[in-house]
Structures are given as structure tokens and as C-alpha cells.
Amino acid sequence: MKIYETSFIHKMDMTPRERVQHAENELARAIERERIRACAAASMDDMIREMVFSLRQMLPMTSLGLPAKKRLTGIILRAEKDRLHIADGGEYACRFKFDTEDD
């Protein structure tokens, strides 16, 4: 992995060549950051797809009661809907408020 210069130099004190190099470094950092985000998003999408598949396989089980089957069906449908919404560029809106205190 390439290590970029991080010390601050005012742009007015730079030569045109240094400005171009600085812009290239900024671009390289932005590309690397977005590549990491895209990989994380793809991994999360695969994980959710696998979870939905596993939940779908649980639905035909005869040991599950009707309330559990309805709840699983709702979870599956919401997960698929949210995944498609996010894939279209939307943002996920959490339906629940979680207590984040660590005791």
C-alpha cells in the first residue's frame, strides 16, 4: 500500500508541479476510501442475502408456530425490500431504537 504525504503545505506556497502532485495524492486517497466502502457494501449485501436465504429455508418447518412464521415472513420481506432500496441508492432507515449503553 502506498503511503501518502500528510504534512500540511499551503497551496499558495506550492509550485504548479507540487499542486498537481497534491491533487493526485488527494484523488488516490479518495479512490482508496471509496474502494473500501464499496467492498464493505458488497460484503454486507452478500451477508444479508445469505441471511434472507436461511430464513426462507426455515419457513416450511413444521415445528414453527403460526406467529413465528408470520414474523419470519415479515423479516424476510422487509430485508429484501430494504436491500433493494439501498441498492438503488437509498438510505436505510432503522425501524427500532436500540439502547446503546454498555453496562
Rosetta blueprint (number, residue, H / E / L):
1 M L
2 K L
3 I L
4 Y L
5 E L
6 T L
7 S L
8 F L
9 I L
10 H L
11 K H
12 M H
13 D H
14 M L
15 T L
16 P H
17 R H
18 E H
19 R H
20 V H
21 Q H
22 H H
23 A H
24 E H
25 N H
26 E H
27 L H
28 A H
29 R H
30 A H
31 I H
32 E H
33 R H
34 E H
35 R H
36 I H
37 R H
38 A H
39 C H
40 A H
41 A H
42 A H
43 S H
44 M H
45 D H
46 D H
47 M H
48 I H
49 R H
50 E H
51 M H
52 V H
53 F H
54 S H
55 L H
56 R H
57 Q H
58 M H
59 L L
60 P L
61 M L
62 T L
63 S L
64 L L
65 G L
66 L H
67 P H
68 A H
69 K H
70 K H
71 R H
72 L H
73 T H
74 G H
75 I H
76 I H
77 L H
78 R H
79 A H
80 E H
81 K H
82 D H
83 R H
84 L H
85 H H
86 I H
87 A H
88 D L
89 G L
90 G L
91 E L
92 Y L
93 A L
94 C L
95 R L
96 F L
97 K L
98 F L
99 D L
100 T L
101 E L
102 D L
103 D L
